[in-house]
Amino acid sequence: MADTTNIKDKAERKKLKRAARKKAAPKAKRTTPRGSLKKKVKKMARGQSKR
């Protein structure tokens, strides 16, 4: 994406970013499912409450 850190005008920055996004090559499809590296959470104990 274009470097827009030195542009203070919000509307102008938005316009440039949008143009850069349109011009950029499309992202490749995912090979692994999203969140596959996330730490898995064990199921909580069922039944009687723990308190």
PALUMNU-672320 format. One record per residue (C-alpha): x, y, z; residue number from 1. Coordinates in steps of 0.05 Angstrom, whole numbers, plus 5000, padded with zeros to 4 digits. Layout:
N
+------+------+------+------+
!    X !    Y !    Z ! resi !
+------+------+------+------+
!    X !    Y !    Z !  NUM !
...
+------+------+------+------+
***
This chain:
51
+------+------+------+------+
!    X !    Y !    Z ! resi !
+------+------+------+------+
! 5000 ! 5000 ! 5000 !    1 !
! 5022 ! 5071 ! 4988 !    2 !
! 5057 ! 5107 ! 5046 !    3 !
! 5008 ! 5159 ! 5069 !    4 !
! 5038 ! 5176 ! 5137 !    5 !
! 5060 ! 5246 ! 5117 !    6 !
! 4991 ! 5266 ! 5090 !    7 !
! 4950 ! 5303 ! 5143 !    8 !
! 4885 ! 5312 ! 5104 !    9 !
! 4840 ! 5253 ! 5120 !   10 !
! 4799 ! 5255 ! 5056 !   11 !
! 4861 ! 5260 ! 5012 !   12 !
! 4894 ! 5202 ! 5048 !   13 !
! 4831 ! 5160 ! 5040 !   14 !
! 4829 ! 5175 ! 4966 !   15 !
! 4902 ! 5154 ! 4956 !   16 !
! 4894 ! 5091 ! 4997 !   17 !
! 4833 ! 5071 ! 4958 !   18 !
! 4868 ! 5082 ! 4892 !   19 !
! 4928 ! 5041 ! 4915 !   20 !
! 4883 ! 4985 ! 4938 !   21 !
! 4848 ! 4983 ! 4870 !   22 !
! 4915 ! 4981 ! 4833 !   23 !
! 4946 ! 4927 ! 4877 !   24 !
! 4946 ! 4854 ! 4855 !   25 !
! 4890 ! 4812 ! 4886 !   26 !
! 4910 ! 4772 ! 4947 !   27 !
! 4918 ! 4697 ! 4937 !   28 !
! 4866 ! 4650 ! 4967 !   29 !
! 4882 ! 4623 ! 5036 !   30 !
! 4919 ! 4556 ! 5040 !   31 !
! 4906 ! 4545 ! 5114 !   32 !
! 4841 ! 4561 ! 5150 !   33 !
! 4837 ! 4627 ! 5186 !   34 !
! 4856 ! 4623 ! 5260 !   35 !
! 4890 ! 4556 ! 5251 !   36 !
! 4949 ! 4581 ! 5292 !   37 !
! 4905 ! 4604 ! 5349 !   38 !
! 4913 ! 4569 ! 5415 !   39 !
! 4856 ! 4520 ! 5424 !   40 !
! 4815 ! 4525 ! 5488 !   41 !
! 4795 ! 4463 ! 5527 !   42 !
! 4721 ! 4455 ! 5541 !   43 !
! 4700 ! 4480 ! 5609 !   44 !
! 4674 ! 4430 ! 5659 !   45 !
! 4600 ! 4416 ! 5649 !   46 !
! 4548 ! 4405 ! 5702 !   47 !
! 4553 ! 4435 ! 5772 !   48 !
! 4581 ! 4505 ! 5775 !   49 !
! 4652 ! 4512 ! 5801 !   50 !
! 4636 ! 4567 ! 5852 !   51 !
+------+------+------+------+
***
